[in-house]
Structures are given as structure tokens and as C-alpha cells.
Amino acid sequence: MIKKIIASGLTALFFLLGFEPFGLSFLPILCLAFLFYYAKQNAPKDTAGFFYLFGCFIFAGGLYWLFISIHIVSGAPPWLAIILIGLLAAIMGIYYLITGFLISLAFKELKSDFLVLIFVAPSIWALAEILRAYAITGFPWLTLGYSQINNLLVGWAPIGGVFMISFVTALIAALLLLIIIKKRSYLVASSLFIIISASFFLRSVEWTKSMEEEYSVALVQGGVAQEKKWLRSEFLKTLDLYRDSLTELENTNIVIWPEVSIPAISSNVESYLKELEIILKQKNIDLLLLGINTRDQNGKVYNSVISLGNDQITYNKRHLVPFGEYFPVPDSIRAWMREMRLPSNDIAKGSNSQVMPKIDDIFLSISICYEDIFGSEIIDFQPASNVLVNATNNAWFGRSIASAQHFQMSRMRAIETGRYLLRSTNTGITAIVKPDGKVQQQLKPFEYSVLKDFFVPMRGATPYSNYGDLLCLILIIMIMTLGSFIGMLRLKNKNA
């Protein structure tokens, strides 16, 4: 048992090193090859246990920074933070348990390493990740495909999104394993060559077209520590910080401030917002997008981005963070949370149908923080949107790897949609990302700074913008069904 724990822990460690900020993208491929080999060599029950430990270690290690937000920032007892992280890891591990069990069962029932590794194992892995992204509230963090964002496999993203990359990555791992165990080596090597060649070709395809005219943008990174953000003593300093950032700009098309850059409800700072409108006119700034809380007529409070200047709209966050922005708990637990002086008030969910701000004939689709890890929701505004905007506050997680992990997922949204991404964050990573996922410019994190640059609006649609995850889902179900059918037919003929 000790050996199994150590082996699964090391496998999880190497898997995590494939993601940012480490970026050793070949390691997850090797880890999957090893996991598939383990499933091949061991009984389904034993494999399920190993995969479960692997999944638990991934999320306990990869999300260690939740301790910072739960204990250090929110003030919860350290024991509670550890329990919550452990509970999340235990729940996420179930997806890997099921994955391991099914893959091992396929080896046992189909009795063909080639069929299972080509048709079944990569499909089950990708299906499990899709399920994890959609089940309950969805949590696609540390999805395999993100680890490949800096290499040629990312060319599959505009077709089937990050889950298509996961499938192709898992398939490559399976092919490598087949070469190692010397099963149909020439056919497998040829298949590997075809996949790499296709990936190389897809990486060069431009699915969308530029609208040629450049627009200037300024992304403000406030650098306000989360511990100070809501202190009364810091409130006026924060207002001055962002107002001064505006007065230092001139002749700019778009200015973007981070998520809840103004720590207040908009109706309580109306005079300040009017002052900003005056500055916009004086400085010839067309549009300001700023994060702030808003309240509707029924008293519901939203996490919002409002626009000031030539177009005035309010976007309310649609996908909220469970146990961060809303608390699906009984009143008794909520009362205990209040006694412990823990956050317990719910933010209201925004409508699924909202208006996009625009400048001239250019539409900007907005996402707030956590929302941009869900590619299927970002495309709700495609192809009408010409540029992606994300306002984020990762100060909750201190100087951890959370910002790098989140930024990796944000970049994927630019690739999937073929759009520029304008990302303004409180503490980092503030950046402009090109439609191919490459970073045009970014700021040094954890300090106040303003990024000034240009972007080009894009038009047209990628296959992913049109079909979302459906295309990948249909493909992998067909491949898995075909492999299972061939395997059962083969066994039937053998036993006849």
C-alpha cells in the first residue's frame, strides 16, 4: 500500500509539472502512458484505487493555494482550510477512480491492448474530463489539454476546444505505450506521425480574420492586497489609485479595470462614477470597463463589470464560485459561518442573456474571473463578439501558482475563439493575448502598473465557436463505440 501511495503521488507530481508555471508539457504524456500501463497490468479494482490516489494528489497539490484564500485571507481556522481542500480533492478523485476502473475493465473484457489503447482509453479519459467540467457546478481546473498550450497540439483547440487537445494528448500517450510494449510498432509509429503532422498543419490555420483597424487599450493592474481591499481605511486610497490611472491616460479607445476594482456597490459611489465620466471626456477616452458590485431593485447584489463613456451597460457574472460567491448550505451552517466571522452572503447569478458593450461597431464579450475557465460559456457571445475581455482578481491566492494556472486557461479561450483577449487583473497576470494564444504583452505581477498597447478586432468563427464541446463529445463517443464494437466482434468470432 505504501508503494502504491508513493507511486501515485510521484505520478501526480510529474503530471502537475506539465502545467504553468512549470510548463514541462511532455511530462503529462509520460504520466498517462504509465497510468494506461498500470490499468493494463492490474485488476479494475486495484487500478481504480491507484487512479483515485492519483486524482486526490493532483488536486491536493495543484490547489494548495486554496489554503491561502480560506485561512490567510478569509480568516478560517487552518484545520477547516485543510479539511475543505481534502474534501475537494477526495471528490475530484472520484472522476479518476471511475476512469481507471473503466480502462482496466476494457483491457480485461476486450483482451486487446491495441483496441483499448487506440479507441477506448483516450476516449474515457477525455469523457471524464468533460463530465468534470459540466457536472454539478463544473470544475475543469487542471484539465490535461491545458498542459499542451505551448506546443503544436494546441492547433486542435479551435476545432474541439481544450477537451479535444486532452483526447489527442491521451492518444499520443497510448501510442507511445504501444511502441514501448512493441504492439504493431510500424502501424503505431505511422499513426503517431500522422497526428503530429496534422497538429503541425492545424497550428498554422487562421480560422478568423482581422478587421484591420487597430484599437488602443490600457489595462490597469491595481496591485491591491486582498487583506486591505475592503478596509475602510483603504477605500479612498483605492478610489484615488484608479482615478489617477485614468487621468494619466489620453486618447485611448478602451480602458479596463480589474474585477471589483472599486470595492463598493455602484449606487453608493455615484458621485465618483460621474467624476470618472468627466475625466473620460476630458482625456478623450471612449470606453471604461470597471469591476464593481451592483444591486438591483429587489436588493440582489451582483459581481459586475459596468461600462462608462460612449456605451453604458452592466454585465453581471453568470457562473459563480461555489463557497466563494454563494454558499449552498443549510441555514444552520450559514449561522455558524457568521459566528466564525466567515464570508456567508450570496452573490446573485447574472442572466444567461446579456448585452455586450461596444465601441464603434466592435463588440466586446466580458467574463469575470472564474468564468473564463469554461470555454462552453465564453462562446455564448460568439461569433458576434470581436474581442474577449476578462476582469479578474487573483489576490485571494497570494503569491502562489494559482495566477499562472488561471492565465493558462484564459489563453486557451483566445485560441478556441480566434479572438484577442484583453485581461485586466488586480495582482496579475494582466496581459494581451493574441488569437493564437501567444502573449503579446504582459505586466509583472503583484505590483501597480498599466499596460498600454493595441489590439485588432477579429471576425468570423472557429468550429469550436459554432459547436462548442459537442463536436469533441460526438467524436470520442463514436471512436469508443467503434473500438468496443470491433473488440466484441473479434471475441465473438474467436469463440465461434
C-alpha positions as CSV (number, residue, x, y, z in Angstrom):
1,M,0.0,0.0,0.0
2,I,2.9,2.4,0.9
3,K,4.5,1.7,-2.5
4,K,1.1,2.5,-4.3
5,I,0.8,5.8,-2.4
6,I,4.3,6.8,-3.2
7,A,3.9,5.8,-6.9
8,S,0.6,7.6,-7.3
9,G,2.0,10.7,-5.5
10,L,5.0,10.9,-7.8
11,T,2.9,10.4,-10.9
12,A,0.7,13.3,-9.7
13,L,3.7,15.5,-9.1
14,F,5.1,14.9,-12.5
15,F,1.7,15.5,-14.0
16,L,1.4,18.8,-12.3
17,L,4.8,19.9,-13.6
18,G,3.3,19.9,-17.0
19,F,1.1,22.9,-16.2
20,E,2.1,26.5,-15.7
21,P,4.2,28.0,-14.2
22,F,6.5,24.9,-14.8
23,G,5.3,24.1,-18.4
24,L,7.0,20.7,-18.8
25,S,4.3,19.6,-21.2
26,F,5.9,16.3,-22.1
27,L,5.5,15.0,-18.5
28,P,1.7,14.6,-18.5
29,I,2.0,12.5,-21.7
30,L,4.5,10.2,-20.0
31,C,2.3,10.1,-16.9
32,L,-0.7,9.0,-18.9
33,A,1.4,6.3,-20.7
34,F,2.3,5.0,-17.2
35,L,-1.3,5.2,-16.0
36,F,-2.5,3.3,-19.0
37,Y,0.2,0.7,-18.5
38,Y,-0.9,0.3,-14.8
39,A,-4.5,-0.2,-15.9
40,K,-3.4,-2.9,-18.4
41,Q,-1.4,-4.8,-15.8
42,N,-3.7,-4.7,-12.9
43,A,-7.3,-5.6,-12.0
44,P,-10.0,-3.0,-12.3
45,K,-10.5,-2.7,-8.5
46,D,-6.8,-2.1,-7.9
47,T,-6.5,0.3,-10.8
48,A,-9.4,2.3,-9.5
49,G,-7.7,2.7,-6.2
50,F,-4.4,3.8,-7.8
51,F,-6.2,6.3,-10.1
52,Y,-8.2,7.6,-7.1
53,L,-5.0,8.3,-5.2
54,F,-3.5,9.9,-8.3
55,G,-6.5,12.3,-8.6
56,C,-6.5,13.2,-4.9
57,F,-2.8,14.1,-5.0
58,I,-3.4,16.2,-8.2
59,F,-6.0,18.4,-6.6
60,A,-4.5,18.5,-3.1
61,G,-1.1,19.5,-4.5
62,G,-2.3,21.6,-7.5
63,L,-4.8,23.6,-5.4
64,Y,-2.7,24.0,-2.3
65,W,-3.2,27.8,-2.7
66,L,-6.8,27.5,-1.6
67,F,-5.3,27.4,1.9
68,I,-4.2,31.0,1.4
69,S,-7.7,32.2,0.4
70,I,-9.6,30.1,3.1
71,H,-7.2,30.6,6.1
72,I,-4.9,33.6,5.5
73,V,-7.3,35.9,3.6
74,S,-10.8,34.8,4.8
75,G,-9.6,34.0,8.3
76,A,-11.0,30.5,8.6
77,P,-9.1,28.2,11.1
78,P,-6.3,26.3,9.4
79,W,-7.9,22.9,10.3
80,L,-11.0,24.0,8.4
81,A,-9.0,25.0,5.3
82,I,-7.2,21.7,5.3
83,I,-10.4,19.7,5.6
84,L,-12.1,21.7,2.8
85,I,-9.1,21.2,0.5
86,G,-9.0,17.5,1.4
87,L,-12.8,17.2,0.7
88,L,-12.4,18.8,-2.7
89,A,-9.5,16.5,-3.6
90,A,-11.5,13.5,-2.4
91,I,-14.5,14.4,-4.6
92,M,-12.4,15.2,-7.6
93,G,-10.5,11.9,-7.2
94,I,-13.8,10.0,-7.9
95,Y,-13.6,11.0,-11.6
96,Y,-10.2,9.4,-11.8
97,L,-11.4,6.3,-9.9
98,I,-14.1,5.8,-12.5
99,T,-11.7,6.4,-15.3
100,G,-9.1,3.9,-14.1
101,F,-11.8,1.3,-13.4
102,L,-13.3,1.5,-16.9
103,I,-10.0,1.5,-18.7
104,S,-8.8,-1.5,-16.7
105,L,-12.1,-3.3,-17.3
106,A,-11.8,-2.6,-21.0
107,F,-8.4,-4.3,-21.1
108,K,-9.9,-7.3,-19.2
109,E,-13.0,-7.6,-21.3
110,L,-11.8,-6.8,-24.8
111,K,-8.4,-8.6,-24.4
112,S,-6.7,-6.4,-27.0
113,D,-4.1,-3.9,-25.9
114,F,-4.2,-2.2,-29.4
115,L,-8.0,-1.7,-29.4
116,V,-8.2,-0.4,-25.9
117,L,-5.2,2.0,-26.2
118,I,-6.3,3.4,-29.6
119,F,-10.0,3.5,-29.2
120,V,-11.1,3.2,-25.6
121,A,-8.6,4.6,-23.1
122,P,-8.1,8.1,-24.6
123,S,-11.9,8.4,-25.1
124,I,-12.6,7.5,-21.5
125,W,-10.0,10.0,-20.2
126,A,-11.5,12.8,-22.3
127,L,-15.1,11.9,-21.4
128,A,-14.2,12.0,-17.7
129,E,-12.7,15.5,-18.1
130,I,-15.8,16.7,-19.9
131,L,-18.0,15.3,-17.2
132,R,-15.9,17.0,-14.5
133,A,-16.4,20.3,-16.4
134,Y,-20.2,20.1,-16.5
135,A,-21.3,18.0,-13.5
136,I,-23.0,20.0,-10.7
137,T,-21.3,23.4,-11.0
138,G,-18.4,22.2,-13.1
139,F,-14.7,22.3,-12.2
140,P,-12.4,21.9,-15.2
141,W,-9.2,23.0,-13.4
142,L,-6.0,21.0,-14.4
143,T,-7.6,19.6,-17.5
144,L,-5.0,17.7,-19.4
145,G,-5.3,19.7,-22.6
146,Y,-4.1,23.0,-20.9
147,S,-0.7,21.4,-20.3
148,Q,-0.1,21.4,-24.1
149,I,-0.9,25.1,-24.7
150,N,2.7,26.0,-25.7
151,N,3.2,23.3,-28.3
152,L,1.7,22.3,-31.6
153,L,-1.1,20.2,-30.2
154,V,-2.9,23.4,-29.4
155,G,-3.9,23.6,-33.0
156,W,-6.8,21.3,-32.2
157,A,-8.4,23.9,-29.8
158,P,-10.2,25.9,-32.5
159,I,-11.9,22.7,-33.6
160,G,-12.9,20.9,-30.4
161,G,-11.6,23.0,-27.6
162,V,-9.4,22.0,-24.7
163,F,-11.0,18.6,-24.4
164,M,-10.1,17.8,-28.0
165,I,-6.5,18.5,-27.0
166,S,-6.9,16.2,-24.0
167,F,-8.1,13.4,-26.3
168,V,-5.3,13.9,-28.8
169,T,-2.7,14.1,-25.9
170,A,-4.1,10.9,-24.3
171,L,-4.0,9.2,-27.7
172,I,-0.3,10.1,-28.2
173,A,0.4,8.7,-24.7
174,A,-1.4,5.5,-25.7
175,L,0.6,5.3,-29.0
176,L,3.9,5.7,-27.1
177,L,2.9,2.9,-24.8
178,L,2.1,0.6,-27.7
179,I,5.6,1.3,-29.1
180,I,7.2,0.6,-25.8
181,I,5.4,-2.8,-25.4
182,K,6.1,-3.5,-29.1
183,K,2.5,-3.9,-30.3
184,R,2.1,-3.2,-34.1
185,S,5.0,-0.8,-33.9
186,Y,5.1,0.2,-37.6
187,L,1.4,1.0,-37.7
188,V,1.5,2.8,-34.4
189,A,4.6,4.9,-35.5
190,S,2.8,5.8,-38.7
191,S,-0.3,6.9,-36.7
192,L,1.8,9.0,-34.4
193,F,3.5,10.7,-37.4
194,I,0.0,11.4,-38.9
195,I,-1.2,13.0,-35.7
196,I,1.9,15.2,-35.3
197,S,1.7,16.2,-39.0
198,A,-2.0,17.1,-38.7
199,S,-1.3,19.1,-35.5
200,F,1.5,21.0,-37.2
201,F,-0.8,21.8,-40.1
202,L,-3.7,22.9,-37.8
203,R,-1.4,25.1,-35.8
204,S,-0.9,27.2,-38.9
205,V,-4.6,27.6,-39.9
206,E,-6.1,31.0,-39.3
207,W,-9.8,30.4,-38.6
208,T,-10.7,34.0,-38.1
209,K,-9.8,37.3,-39.9
210,S,-8.7,40.6,-38.6
211,M,-10.8,43.7,-39.1
212,E,-7.5,45.6,-39.9
213,E,-8.2,48.8,-37.8
214,E,-6.2,48.8,-34.5
215,Y,-7.7,50.0,-31.3
216,S,-5.7,51.3,-28.3
217,V,-6.2,49.8,-24.9
218,A,-5.0,50.4,-21.3
219,L,-5.2,47.6,-18.8
220,V,-4.9,48.7,-15.2
221,Q,-3.4,46.4,-12.6
222,G,-4.2,47.8,-9.2
223,G,-1.9,45.6,-7.1
224,V,-4.2,46.0,-4.0
225,A,-3.7,43.2,-1.5
226,Q,-6.9,41.3,-0.7
227,E,-6.4,41.8,3.0
228,K,-6.6,45.6,2.5
229,K,-9.2,45.7,-0.3
230,W,-12.3,46.1,1.9
231,L,-10.8,48.0,4.8
232,R,-12.5,51.4,5.3
233,S,-9.0,52.9,5.8
234,E,-8.0,51.9,2.3
235,F,-11.2,52.8,0.5
236,L,-10.4,56.4,-0.5
237,K,-6.8,55.3,-1.4
238,T,-8.3,52.7,-3.8
239,L,-10.6,55.3,-5.4
240,D,-7.7,57.7,-5.9
241,L,-5.4,54.9,-7.3
242,Y,-7.8,54.1,-10.1
243,R,-8.9,57.6,-10.8
244,D,-5.3,58.7,-11.1
245,S,-4.6,55.9,-13.5
246,L,-7.3,57.4,-15.7
247,T,-6.0,60.9,-15.6
248,E,-2.6,59.7,-16.7
249,L,-4.1,58.3,-19.9
250,E,-5.2,60.2,-23.0
251,N,-6.6,59.4,-26.5
252,T,-7.3,55.8,-25.6
253,N,-10.1,53.7,-27.1
254,I,-10.7,51.3,-24.1
255,V,-9.6,51.3,-20.5
256,I,-10.2,48.1,-18.4
257,W,-10.0,47.9,-14.6
258,P,-10.0,44.5,-12.7
259,E,-12.8,42.6,-11.0
260,V,-14.3,44.6,-8.2
261,S,-11.6,47.2,-8.7
262,I,-13.9,49.6,-6.8
263,P,-14.8,47.8,-3.5
264,A,-18.3,49.2,-3.2
265,I,-21.9,48.9,-4.6
266,S,-22.2,51.2,-7.6
267,S,-25.2,53.1,-6.1
268,N,-23.1,54.1,-3.2
269,V,-20.4,55.8,-5.3
270,E,-22.5,57.6,-7.9
271,S,-20.6,60.9,-7.5
272,Y,-17.3,59.1,-8.1
273,L,-18.7,57.4,-11.3
274,K,-19.9,60.8,-12.5
275,E,-16.4,62.2,-11.9
276,L,-15.0,59.4,-14.0
277,E,-17.3,60.2,-16.8
278,I,-16.0,63.8,-16.8
279,I,-12.4,62.6,-16.9
280,L,-13.2,60.3,-19.9
281,K,-14.5,63.2,-21.9
282,Q,-11.5,65.4,-20.9
283,K,-9.0,62.8,-21.8
284,N,-10.7,61.6,-25.0
285,I,-11.2,58.0,-23.7
286,D,-14.0,56.2,-25.5
287,L,-14.9,53.4,-23.0
288,L,-14.1,52.4,-19.5
289,L,-14.9,48.9,-18.2
290,L,-14.6,48.6,-14.5
291,G,-15.4,45.9,-11.9
292,I,-17.8,46.8,-9.1
293,N,-20.7,45.3,-7.2
294,T,-24.2,46.4,-8.3
295,R,-27.6,46.0,-6.7
296,D,-31.0,45.6,-8.5
297,Q,-34.4,46.8,-7.5
298,N,-35.0,43.6,-5.4
299,G,-31.9,44.1,-3.3
300,K,-29.9,41.4,-5.0
301,V,-26.1,42.1,-5.2
302,Y,-24.1,41.1,-8.3
303,N,-20.4,40.9,-9.2
304,S,-20.5,43.2,-12.2
305,V,-18.5,45.0,-14.8
306,I,-20.0,48.3,-15.9
307,S,-19.1,50.4,-18.8
308,L,-18.8,54.2,-18.8
309,G,-18.3,56.6,-21.7
310,N,-19.7,56.1,-25.2
311,D,-21.7,52.9,-24.3
312,Q,-23.1,52.2,-20.9
313,I,-24.1,48.7,-20.0
314,T,-23.9,46.4,-17.0
315,Y,-22.6,42.8,-17.2
316,N,-23.4,40.6,-14.2
317,K,-21.3,37.5,-13.5
318,R,-23.1,34.4,-14.7
319,H,-21.0,31.5,-13.3
320,L,-20.4,32.0,-9.6
321,V,-17.8,30.3,-7.5
322,P,-19.4,27.8,-5.0
323,F,-18.4,28.5,-1.4
324,G,-16.7,31.7,-2.6
325,E,-19.6,33.8,-4.1
326,Y,-22.5,31.7,-2.9
327,F,-23.0,29.1,-0.2
328,P,-25.2,26.1,-0.9
329,V,-25.6,25.2,2.7
330,P,-28.4,24.9,5.3
331,D,-29.3,28.0,7.4
332,S,-27.7,26.3,10.5
333,I,-24.3,26.1,8.8
334,R,-24.7,29.6,7.5
335,A,-25.4,30.8,11.0
336,W,-22.3,29.0,12.3
337,M,-20.3,30.7,9.5
338,R,-21.5,34.1,10.7
339,E,-20.5,33.2,14.2
340,M,-17.0,32.3,13.0
341,R,-16.9,35.6,11.1
342,L,-16.5,33.8,7.8
343,P,-18.0,35.0,4.5
344,S,-21.6,33.8,4.2
345,N,-23.5,36.2,2.0
346,D,-24.6,35.1,-1.5
347,I,-23.9,37.0,-4.7
348,A,-26.7,36.8,-7.2
349,K,-26.3,35.0,-10.5
350,G,-26.4,37.1,-13.7
351,S,-28.8,36.3,-16.6
352,N,-27.5,34.0,-19.3
353,S,-28.6,36.5,-21.9
354,Q,-26.8,39.9,-21.5
355,V,-25.9,42.8,-23.7
356,M,-22.3,43.3,-24.8
357,P,-20.6,46.7,-24.7
358,K,-19.4,48.1,-28.0
359,I,-17.1,50.7,-29.4
360,D,-18.0,51.8,-33.0
361,D,-19.1,48.5,-34.5
362,I,-16.9,46.4,-32.3
363,F,-18.5,44.2,-29.7
364,L,-16.6,43.1,-26.5
365,S,-17.6,40.0,-24.7
366,I,-16.9,40.1,-20.9
367,S,-16.1,37.4,-18.5
368,I,-15.3,37.9,-14.8
369,C,-12.5,35.9,-13.2
370,Y,-13.6,32.2,-12.8
371,E,-15.9,32.4,-15.8
372,D,-13.2,32.2,-18.4
373,I,-12.2,28.6,-17.4
374,F,-15.5,27.5,-19.1
375,G,-15.0,27.6,-22.8
376,S,-18.6,26.5,-23.5
377,E,-19.8,29.7,-21.8
378,I,-17.4,32.1,-23.4
379,I,-18.7,31.1,-26.9
380,D,-22.2,32.2,-25.8
381,F,-21.2,35.6,-27.3
382,Q,-19.6,34.2,-30.4
383,P,-19.3,34.9,-33.2
384,A,-20.9,38.3,-32.6
385,S,-18.1,39.4,-30.2
386,N,-14.9,40.7,-31.8
387,V,-12.7,40.7,-28.8
388,L,-12.6,38.9,-25.4
389,V,-12.4,40.9,-22.1
390,N,-11.6,39.3,-18.7
391,A,-11.6,41.1,-15.4
392,T,-10.0,39.1,-12.6
393,N,-8.9,39.3,-9.0
394,N,-6.5,36.6,-8.0
395,A,-5.3,38.4,-4.9
396,W,-7.2,35.8,-3.0
397,F,-4.4,33.3,-3.6
398,G,-1.4,35.4,-2.8
399,R,1.9,34.8,-4.5
400,S,1.1,31.3,-5.4
401,I,0.9,29.4,-8.7
402,A,-2.8,30.0,-9.0
403,S,-2.4,33.0,-11.2
404,A,-0.2,31.2,-13.7
405,Q,-2.7,28.2,-13.8
406,H,-5.6,30.5,-14.3
407,F,-3.8,32.5,-17.0
408,Q,-3.0,29.3,-18.9
409,M,-6.8,28.6,-19.1
410,S,-7.5,32.2,-20.1
411,R,-5.1,31.9,-23.0
412,M,-7.0,28.8,-24.3
413,R,-10.2,30.9,-24.7
414,A,-8.4,33.2,-27.1
415,I,-7.3,30.2,-29.2
416,E,-10.7,28.4,-29.1
417,T,-12.5,31.6,-30.4
418,G,-9.8,33.1,-32.6
419,R,-10.0,36.4,-30.7
420,Y,-7.7,38.7,-28.9
421,L,-8.0,38.5,-25.1
422,L,-7.7,41.7,-23.0
423,R,-7.1,40.6,-19.4
424,S,-7.0,43.0,-16.5
425,T,-6.3,41.7,-13.1
426,N,-5.8,43.1,-9.6
427,T,-2.4,41.4,-8.9
428,G,-1.7,39.5,-12.1
429,I,-1.4,38.2,-14.7
430,T,-2.5,41.2,-16.7
431,A,-1.9,40.7,-20.4
432,I,-3.0,41.0,-24.0
433,V,-3.2,37.6,-25.7
434,K,-3.2,37.1,-29.4
435,P,-5.8,34.8,-31.2
436,D,-3.1,32.1,-31.4
437,G,-2.6,32.1,-27.7
438,K,0.7,33.8,-27.7
439,V,1.2,36.6,-25.2
440,Q,1.6,40.0,-26.9
441,Q,2.5,41.8,-23.7
442,Q,2.0,41.2,-20.0
443,L,2.7,43.1,-16.8
444,K,4.9,41.9,-13.9
445,P,2.5,40.6,-11.2
446,F,1.9,41.8,-7.7
447,E,2.5,45.5,-8.3
448,Y,0.6,48.5,-9.6
449,S,1.1,49.0,-13.3
450,V,-0.7,50.0,-16.5
451,L,-0.3,48.0,-19.8
452,K,-0.8,50.2,-22.9
453,D,-0.9,48.6,-26.3
454,F,-3.1,47.9,-29.3
455,F,-5.2,45.1,-30.5
456,V,-7.1,44.2,-33.7
457,P,-10.8,43.1,-33.5
458,M,-11.5,39.8,-35.2
459,R,-14.4,38.4,-37.2
460,G,-15.5,35.0,-38.3
461,A,-16.0,31.8,-36.3
462,T,-13.9,28.8,-35.4
463,P,-15.6,25.4,-35.4
464,Y,-15.5,25.4,-31.6
465,S,-17.3,28.8,-31.6
466,N,-20.1,27.2,-33.6
467,Y,-20.4,23.8,-31.9
468,G,-18.6,24.0,-28.6
469,D,-17.7,20.8,-26.9
470,L,-20.4,18.9,-28.8
471,L,-18.1,18.1,-31.7
472,C,-15.5,16.6,-29.4
473,L,-18.1,14.7,-27.4
474,I,-19.6,13.1,-30.5
475,L,-16.2,12.2,-31.9
476,I,-14.9,10.4,-28.8
477,I,-18.1,8.6,-28.2
478,M,-18.0,7.3,-31.8
479,I,-14.4,6.3,-31.5
480,M,-15.0,4.5,-28.2
481,T,-18.1,2.8,-29.5
482,L,-16.3,1.7,-32.7
483,G,-13.4,0.2,-30.7
484,S,-15.8,-1.6,-28.3
485,F,-17.8,-3.0,-31.2
486,I,-14.7,-4.3,-33.0
487,G,-13.4,-5.8,-29.8
488,M,-16.7,-7.6,-29.0
489,L,-17.0,-8.8,-32.7
490,R,-13.4,-10.1,-32.5
491,L,-14.1,-12.0,-29.4
492,K,-17.3,-13.5,-30.8
493,N,-15.5,-14.7,-33.9
494,K,-12.7,-16.1,-31.8
495,N,-15.1,-18.1,-29.6
496,A,-17.2,-19.3,-32.6
